[in-house]
Amino acid sequence: MFILMPVIFILGILAIAMEDKFKINKAAIALFMAISLWMILMFDAYYIFIERSSPIFHEFLSENPDIASMPAHEQFINFISNRAIVYHLGNVSETLFFVMCSMLIVDIVDKHGGFRSVTGYIRTSDKRKLLWYISIATFFFSALLDNLAAAIVIMAVLRKLVPDRTDRLKYACMVIISANAGGSWSPIGDVTTILLWVGKNVTAMHQISHVFIPALINMLVPLTIANFWLFKKGSTLRVMSEEEQADEYIPEIPTHSRRVIFVIGVLSLALVPVFQMLTNLPPFLGVLLGLVILWIYTDVMYSRLHMHESQKLRISQLLPNIDLSTIFFFLGILMAVGALETAGQLGIMSAFLDKHVHEPYLISFVIGALSSCVDNVALVAATMGMYPLTAHAADLSPYAQFFVSDGGFWTFLAYCAVTGGSILIIGSATGVTVMGLEKIEFMYYTKRFSILALIGYCCGAGTYMLLFA
């Protein structure tokens, strides 16, 4: 049954990829996959934890001697239910709350007309020019905010600029590639880069100076190809019709209040890294704080406005707009990965790479490719445990020098782990979120953009090797 776990995971990923053929929602598939893996973990616990001598399980028993004295089946129940599931559900919940709060904040700003002022600065109806504007803006916003928050904001702007859904899907897919590329060169651009930065595997200036150019190439190559492939020369955007504009209800509130809502919403996302650095608390609490401030402000604002209650867009009325299908899908995927990590599958993969691949750069490259279908946070966390930082010493071997702080392995991993997630739309939180926002089918992205993302990934990796290897 141990071998059956990765088989179920792969079959689940394939079923998600063929959602349009099976006519089964991807959220249901992901949840069924996660539940199945945890059930196998429980039923085959003796072999997985005892016969395979799981280090995680034995560490748990050493920390809890009262549980170690219990019968074996009670040990397994305590470990899986009270430690493993609770641990992974806690990590997953942080991500899910971050996504939900970010989506809700953007929806609040959007419903109150906050993004209309932003779209006024983009004065082009040319589809190709807009593709460049949007991609470059996403690239830099991802470094300043983080790739997930930047993608959510950009998608809100795109909905105002591109009313035609067929065209908007093309822009949305390029936003995923650009957001992940931009997030890779900033220490706060992605969860994995934050992990490496906080863990002192890379320093901020070293990462920026070494990864910026490869990340830029990672975006520019697919963007250049898409420029000629996606849109015909001279093609223009369809203007939003009067009926579509009329469907967008925006309450009559003072311009000052509208601007305050916009500023609070953007700062709630932009200052998350600052909140984390100052408080050492998880990022989702920073976004939640911004949502609370926005909630209080809008409630006070509406209490002072003489409007009929049905015309007021209170946050409590916008809560049902959250896409729970996407949230459940995300929950299923991440909990499935958590089951594989608990069973030791990810550790086995890392050990295999360590034993058979002796080139550190190649290991980073393979980990990046794997992050297209396996959560890159789990991969990077497992890798950091697999290769602890080597102490600075004058007599380090050439191989060991790759694993010191700011070593080539960690710097290249910062690039690979983030940008590799663009190869498949489910390979990053950004991809999953945009997928939910625009209802993008897995195969739509795979057929049209996976090859572009792979080309960009390889070109960026080659650039890094030429400059710094």
C-alpha positions as semicolon CSV with decimal commas, in nm:
position;residue;x (nm);y (nm);z (nm)
1;M;0,000;0,000;0,000
2;F;0,301;0,226;0,049
3;I;0,371;0,213;-0,324
4;L;0,003;0,272;-0,396
5;M;0,019;0,623;-0,245
6;P;0,224;0,795;-0,519
7;V;0,025;0,598;-0,778
8;I;-0,301;0,741;-0,643
9;F;-0,148;1,088;-0,639
10;I;-0,037;1,065;-1,002
11;L;-0,374;0,923;-1,109
12;G;-0,545;1,206;-0,921
13;I;-0,335;1,468;-1,101
14;L;-0,420;1,304;-1,434
15;A;-0,792;1,300;-1,345
16;I;-0,773;1,670;-1,260
17;A;-0,602;1,731;-1,594
18;M;-0,888;1,553;-1,772
19;E;-1,165;1,723;-1,576
20;D;-1,341;1,827;-1,896
21;K;-1,348;1,463;-2,014
22;F;-1,468;1,302;-1,691
23;K;-1,711;1,587;-1,608
24;I;-1,612;1,560;-1,241
25;N;-1,516;1,878;-1,060
26;K;-1,145;1,899;-0,980
27;A;-1,220;1,989;-0,618
28;A;-1,401;1,659;-0,567
29;I;-1,110;1,468;-0,723
30;A;-0,851;1,650;-0,510
31;L;-1,045;1,590;-0,188
32;F;-1,101;1,222;-0,269
33;M;-0,729;1,185;-0,345
34;A;-0,632;1,345;-0,012
35;I;-0,876;1,136;0,192
36;S;-0,763;0,815;0,018
37;L;-0,396;0,884;0,094
38;W;-0,460;0,954;0,461
39;M;-0,672;0,638;0,488
40;I;-0,391;0,429;0,338
41;L;-0,150;0,596;0,579
42;M;-0,368;0,487;0,872
43;F;-0,438;0,131;0,750
44;D;-0,074;0,059;0,659
45;A;0,079;0,251;0,950
46;Y;0,277;-0,045;1,090
47;Y;0,471;-0,099;0,768
48;I;0,518;0,271;0,694
49;F;0,626;0,382;1,041
50;I;0,774;0,069;1,203
51;E;0,912;-0,155;0,931
52;R;1,040;0,141;0,730
53;S;1,159;0,307;1,052
54;S;1,007;0,651;0,991
55;P;1,230;0,920;1,153
56;I;0,931;1,156;1,191
57;F;0,733;0,894;1,383
58;H;1,022;0,799;1,612
59;E;1,093;1,167;1,681
60;F;0,726;1,207;1,779
61;L;0,753;0,914;2,023
62;S;1,074;1,047;2,177
63;E;0,904;1,383;2,240
64;N;0,595;1,212;2,389
65;P;0,710;0,927;2,618
66;D;0,357;0,876;2,755
67;I;0,236;0,790;2,404
68;A;0,541;0,567;2,343
69;S;0,419;0,339;2,624
70;M;0,083;0,283;2,453
71;P;0,001;-0,011;2,221
72;A;0,121;0,036;1,861
73;H;-0,222;0,105;1,707
74;E;-0,287;0,383;1,962
75;Q;0,054;0,531;1,883
76;F;-0,040;0,544;1,514
77;I;-0,377;0,702;1,586
78;N;-0,220;0,971;1,806
79;F;0,058;1,043;1,558
80;I;-0,160;1,060;1,245
81;S;-0,465;1,230;1,398
82;N;-0,310;1,458;1,660
83;R;0,024;1,537;1,504
84;A;0,042;1,480;1,127
85;I;-0,307;1,588;1,019
86;V;-0,321;1,879;1,263
87;Y;0,026;1,996;1,156
88;H;-0,044;1,986;0,783
89;L;-0,396;2,123;0,821
90;G;-0,249;2,416;1,013
91;N;-0,002;2,491;0,733
92;V;-0,267;2,448;0,466
93;S;-0,514;2,668;0,657
94;E;-0,262;2,952;0,662
95;T;-0,248;2,942;0,284
96;L;-0,623;2,905;0,242
97;F;-0,703;3,196;0,474
98;F;-0,447;3,409;0,293
99;V;-0,610;3,328;-0,041
100;M;-0,966;3,382;0,088
101;C;-0,887;3,713;0,259
102;S;-0,690;3,839;-0,043
103;M;-0,973;3,751;-0,281
104;L;-1,228;3,916;-0,052
105;I;-1,021;4,236;-0,015
106;V;-0,982;4,264;-0,392
107;D;-1,355;4,201;-0,439
108;I;-1,439;4,477;-0,189
109;V;-1,210;4,727;-0,361
110;D;-1,346;4,621;-0,700
111;K;-1,714;4,645;-0,599
112;H;-1,654;4,998;-0,469
113;G;-1,493;5,108;-0,796
114;G;-1,135;5,119;-0,671
115;F;-0,977;4,962;-0,976
116;R;-1,148;5,188;-1,226
117;S;-0,902;5,465;-1,145
118;V;-0,611;5,229;-1,211
119;T;-0,740;5,124;-1,553
120;G;-0,750;5,489;-1,655
121;Y;-0,369;5,502;-1,656
122;I;-0,343;5,224;-1,917
123;R;-0,418;5,410;-2,236
124;T;-0,401;5,147;-2,506
125;S;-0,650;4,932;-2,689
126;D;-0,380;4,733;-2,869
127;K;-0,386;4,373;-2,745
128;R;-0,012;4,318;-2,791
129;K;0,086;4,637;-2,608
130;L;-0,149;4,552;-2,323
131;L;0,009;4,207;-2,296
132;W;0,349;4,371;-2,239
133;Y;0,212;4,629;-1,995
134;I;0,031;4,368;-1,787
135;S;0,320;4,117;-1,784
136;I;0,585;4,372;-1,686
137;A;0,361;4,526;-1,418
138;T;0,292;4,179;-1,276
139;F;0,664;4,097;-1,277
140;F;0,756;4,395;-1,059
141;F;0,443;4,396;-0,840
142;S;0,513;4,032;-0,753
143;A;0,850;4,129;-0,613
144;L;0,704;4,416;-0,409
145;L;0,386;4,244;-0,283
146;D;0,419;3,870;-0,346
147;N;0,327;3,671;-0,653
148;L;-0,014;3,560;-0,522
149;A;-0,134;3,903;-0,408
150;A;0,001;4,069;-0,724
151;A;-0,180;3,820;-0,946
152;I;-0,510;3,880;-0,764
153;V;-0,478;4,258;-0,802
154;I;-0,378;4,237;-1,169
155;M;-0,667;4,003;-1,246
156;A;-0,908;4,255;-1,092
157;V;-0,765;4,523;-1,323
158;L;-0,785;4,290;-1,624
159;R;-1,156;4,235;-1,570
160;K;-1,205;4,607;-1,627
161;L;-0,975;4,629;-1,927
162;V;-1,066;4,307;-2,110
163;P;-1,440;4,230;-2,108
164;D;-1,399;3,947;-2,361
165;R;-1,334;3,628;-2,161
166;T;-1,155;3,449;-2,448
167;D;-0,891;3,721;-2,459
168;R;-0,881;3,758;-2,081
169;L;-0,787;3,390;-2,036
170;K;-0,475;3,449;-2,248
171;Y;-0,371;3,746;-2,036
172;A;-0,448;3,552;-1,718
173;C;-0,216;3,267;-1,816
174;M;0,066;3,511;-1,888
175;V;-0,001;3,672;-1,548
176;I;0,075;3,334;-1,385
177;I;0,411;3,305;-1,565
178;S;0,503;3,670;-1,497
179;A;0,397;3,657;-1,131
180;N;0,607;3,349;-1,056
181;A;0,904;3,494;-1,244
182;G;0,876;3,819;-1,047
183;G;0,835;3,636;-0,717
184;S;1,154;3,435;-0,764
185;W;1,403;3,725;-0,745
186;S;1,259;3,888;-0,433
187;P;1,305;3,746;-0,080
188;I;0,938;3,829;-0,012
189;G;0,807;3,737;-0,357
190;D;0,698;3,382;-0,274
191;V;0,652;3,157;0,029
192;T;0,953;2,948;-0,076
193;T;1,182;3,250;-0,108
194;I;1,065;3,365;0,236
195;L;1,157;3,020;0,370
196;L;1,506;3,041;0,221
197;W;1,551;3,401;0,338
198;V;1,429;3,344;0,696
199;G;1,636;3,024;0,712
200;K;1,945;3,228;0,616
201;N;2,005;3,008;0,312
202;V;2,014;3,322;0,096
203;T;2,044;3,690;0,178
204;A;1,822;3,953;0,018
205;M;2,082;4,140;-0,188
206;H;2,250;3,820;-0,306
207;Q;1,920;3,678;-0,428
208;I;1,820;3,999;-0,605
209;S;2,157;4,042;-0,777
210;H;2,183;3,678;-0,890
211;V;1,823;3,586;-0,974
212;F;1,685;3,909;-1,125
213;I;1,828;3,860;-1,476
214;P;1,738;3,487;-1,503
215;A;1,387;3,570;-1,377
216;L;1,356;3,851;-1,632
217;I;1,458;3,611;-1,910
218;N;1,207;3,360;-1,773
219;M;0,932;3,614;-1,834
220;L;1,059;3,781;-2,154
221;V;1,104;3,465;-2,360
222;P;0,745;3,335;-2,319
223;L;0,616;3,693;-2,347
224;T;0,795;3,748;-2,679
225;I;0,659;3,423;-2,819
226;A;0,309;3,498;-2,691
227;N;0,325;3,846;-2,842
228;F;0,332;3,702;-3,195
229;W;0,135;3,385;-3,127
230;L;-0,163;3,492;-2,918
231;F;-0,275;3,808;-3,098
232;K;-0,266;3,933;-3,454
233;K;-0,080;4,254;-3,526
234;G;-0,303;4,556;-3,484
235;S;-0,581;4,366;-3,307
236;T;-0,770;4,586;-3,062
237;L;-0,964;4,522;-2,744
238;R;-1,341;4,514;-2,741
239;V;-1,483;4,805;-2,546
240;M;-1,716;4,717;-2,259
241;S;-2,075;4,764;-2,373
242;E;-2,325;4,989;-2,196
243;E;-2,516;4,681;-2,079
244;E;-2,201;4,532;-1,921
245;Q;-2,121;4,865;-1,753
246;A;-2,477;4,887;-1,625
247;D;-2,447;4,540;-1,471
248;E;-2,165;4,666;-1,252
249;Y;-2,337;4,827;-0,958
250;I;-2,114;5,072;-0,772
251;P;-2,267;5,247;-0,470
252;E;-2,281;5,624;-0,459
253;I;-2,018;5,696;-0,198
254;P;-1,789;6,001;-0,163
255;T;-1,475;6,003;-0,374
256;H;-1,264;6,038;-0,059
257;S;-1,413;5,721;0,090
258;R;-1,362;5,536;-0,237
259;R;-0,993;5,629;-0,235
260;V;-0,953;5,528;0,129
261;I;-1,101;5,185;0,052
262;F;-0,859;5,146;-0,238
263;V;-0,556;5,249;-0,027
264;I;-0,651;5,023;0,266
265;G;-0,705;4,729;0,032
266;V;-0,374;4,767;-0,153
267;L;-0,174;4,831;0,165
268;S;-0,334;4,525;0,327
269;L;-0,164;4,315;0,061
270;A;0,153;4,518;0,012
271;L;0,247;4,536;0,381
272;V;0,206;4,165;0,456
273;P;0,584;4,099;0,434
274;V;0,647;4,398;0,664
275;F;0,387;4,266;0,911
276;Q;0,555;3,926;0,910
277;M;0,903;4,071;0,966
278;L;0,788;4,297;1,252
279;T;0,570;4,043;1,436
280;N;0,708;3,703;1,324
281;L;0,344;3,597;1,281
282;P;0,210;3,408;0,976
283;P;0,125;3,619;0,667
284;F;-0,246;3,532;0,674
285;L;-0,285;3,727;1,000
286;G;-0,150;4,037;0,824
287;V;-0,407;4,003;0,545
288;L;-0,677;3,930;0,803
289;L;-0,584;4,250;0,989
290;G;-0,623;4,449;0,668
291;L;-0,962;4,288;0,607
292;V;-1,076;4,376;0,960
293;I;-0,971;4,740;0,915
294;L;-1,154;4,751;0,582
295;W;-1,459;4,587;0,741
296;I;-1,472;4,843;1,027
297;Y;-1,417;5,137;0,791
298;T;-1,692;5,035;0,546
299;D;-1,942;4,965;0,827
300;V;-1,876;5,308;0,981
301;M;-1,893;5,470;0,636
302;Y;-2,229;5,312;0,550
303;S;-2,373;5,398;0,892
304;R;-2,312;5,766;0,809
305;L;-2,444;5,753;0,452
306;H;-2,816;5,802;0,398
307;M;-2,868;5,509;0,163
308;H;-3,120;5,229;0,151
309;E;-2,975;4,916;0,312
310;S;-3,013;4,718;-0,013
311;Q;-2,773;4,962;-0,186
312;K;-2,500;4,916;0,071
313;L;-2,222;4,670;-0,017
314;R;-2,135;4,560;0,335
315;I;-1,860;4,300;0,366
316;S;-2,098;4,057;0,534
317;Q;-2,299;4,059;0,209
318;L;-1,988;3,993;-0,003
319;L;-1,873;3,688;0,194
320;P;-2,078;3,444;-0,018
321;N;-1,877;3,558;-0,324
322;I;-1,577;3,351;-0,206
323;D;-1,516;3,063;-0,447
324;L;-1,534;2,764;-0,211
325;S;-1,475;2,520;-0,497
326;T;-1,124;2,660;-0,544
327;I;-1,063;2,655;-0,170
328;F;-1,164;2,288;-0,147
329;F;-0,944;2,206;-0,446
330;F;-0,647;2,376;-0,283
331;L;-0,721;2,193;0,044
332;G;-0,727;1,856;-0,132
333;I;-0,403;1,908;-0,324
334;L;-0,202;2,035;-0,026
335;M;-0,335;1,774;0,216
336;A;-0,250;1,501;-0,038
337;V;0,106;1,631;-0,050
338;G;0,106;1,637;0,331
339;A;0,016;1,267;0,336
340;L;0,306;1,187;0,101
341;E;0,543;1,389;0,318
342;T;0,422;1,213;0,636
343;A;0,466;0,872;0,475
344;G;0,821;0,965;0,377
345;Q;0,767;0,973;0,002
346;L;0,917;1,321;-0,039
347;G;1,215;1,222;0,178
348;I;1,275;0,917;-0,041
349;M;1,269;1,137;-0,348
350;S;1,521;1,376;-0,194
351;A;1,744;1,086;-0,087
352;F;1,730;0,943;-0,440
353;L;1,841;1,275;-0,585
354;D;2,118;1,302;-0,328
355;K;2,246;0,952;-0,403
356;H;2,224;0,943;-0,780
357;V;2,257;1,308;-0,880
358;H;2,584;1,459;-0,758
359;E;2,549;1,790;-0,942
360;P;2,389;2,049;-0,707
361;Y;2,264;2,267;-0,991
362;L;2,094;1,968;-1,154
363;I;1,924;1,883;-0,823
364;S;1,785;2,237;-0,804
365;F;1,669;2,215;-1,166
366;V;1,490;1,882;-1,106
367;I;1,325;2,014;-0,787
368;G;1,199;2,310;-0,987
369;A;1,051;2,081;-1,252
370;L;0,887;1,868;-0,981
371;S;0,730;2,181;-0,829
372;S;0,506;2,197;-1,136
373;C;0,293;1,920;-0,985
374;V;0,408;1,896;-0,621
375;D;0,374;2,184;-0,375
376;N;0,699;2,381;-0,397
377;V;0,679;2,481;-0,029
378;A;0,688;2,115;0,075
379;L;0,971;2,043;-0,169
380;V;1,185;2,334;-0,053
381;A;1,116;2,258;0,314
382;A;1,216;1,895;0,258
383;T;1,527;2,007;0,069
384;M;1,630;2,243;0,348
385;G;1,605;1,950;0,589
386;M;1,794;1,727;0,349
387;Y;2,083;1,969;0,306
388;P;2,144;2,162;0,630
389;L;2,358;2,473;0,599
390;T;2,731;2,397;0,594
391;A;2,941;2,606;0,831
392;H;3,173;2,861;0,679
393;A;3,525;2,721;0,688
394;A;3,841;2,767;0,487
395;D;3,882;2,396;0,420
396;L;3,537;2,335;0,268
397;S;3,533;2,095;-0,024
398;P;3,413;2,232;-0,359
399;Y;3,091;2,029;-0,323
400;A;3,019;2,160;0,029
401;Q;3,061;2,521;-0,085
402;F;2,734;2,493;-0,275
403;F;2,543;2,450;0,051
404;V;2,673;2,745;0,255
405;S;2,462;3,056;0,300
406;D;2,432;3,225;-0,042
407;G;2,577;2,911;-0,198
408;G;2,501;2,831;-0,560
409;F;2,260;2,551;-0,473
410;W;2,030;2,769;-0,261
411;T;2,040;3,069;-0,496
412;F;1,955;2,857;-0,799
413;L;1,686;2,677;-0,596
414;A;1,520;3,013;-0,523
415;Y;1,481;3,060;-0,898
416;C;1,384;2,703;-0,988
417;A;1,135;2,627;-0,711
418;V;0,922;2,935;-0,788
419;T;0,936;2,955;-1,168
420;G;0,903;2,577;-1,210
421;G;0,553;2,608;-1,069
422;S;0,445;2,785;-1,388
423;I;0,490;2,473;-1,603
424;L;0,151;2,342;-1,487
425;I;-0,131;2,567;-1,369
426;I;-0,165;2,365;-1,045
427;G;0,206;2,400;-0,971
428;S;0,177;2,720;-0,767
429;A;-0,065;2,900;-0,540
430;T;-0,074;3,177;-0,801
431;G;-0,179;2,935;-1,072
432;V;-0,446;2,770;-0,858
433;T;-0,589;3,107;-0,752
434;V;-0,603;3,253;-1,104
435;M;-0,746;2,920;-1,220
436;G;-1,031;2,964;-0,973
437;L;-1,085;3,334;-1,044
438;E;-1,125;3,286;-1,419
439;K;-1,245;2,921;-1,423
440;I;-0,948;2,821;-1,641
441;E;-0,948;2,455;-1,739
442;F;-0,635;2,255;-1,664
443;M;-0,595;2,140;-2,025
444;Y;-0,647;2,493;-2,162
445;Y;-0,332;2,608;-1,985
446;T;-0,144;2,283;-2,051
447;K;-0,202;2,290;-2,426
448;R;-0,125;2,659;-2,477
449;F;0,108;2,781;-2,202
450;S;0,291;2,488;-2,039
451;I;0,541;2,470;-2,324
452;L;0,594;2,848;-2,305
453;A;0,655;2,826;-1,931
454;L;0,894;2,533;-1,979
455;I;1,091;2,723;-2,246
456;G;1,113;3,027;-2,017
457;Y;1,217;2,806;-1,725
458;C;1,500;2,647;-1,924
459;C;1,615;2,980;-2,074
460;G;1,627;3,144;-1,730
461;A;1,815;2,846;-1,587
462;G;2,061;2,858;-1,876
463;T;2,114;3,231;-1,818
464;Y;2,192;3,168;-1,451
465;M;2,443;2,897;-1,543
466;L;2,616;3,124;-1,796
467;L;2,641;3,415;-1,552
468;F;2,718;3,248;-1,218
469;A;2,802;2,878;-1,254
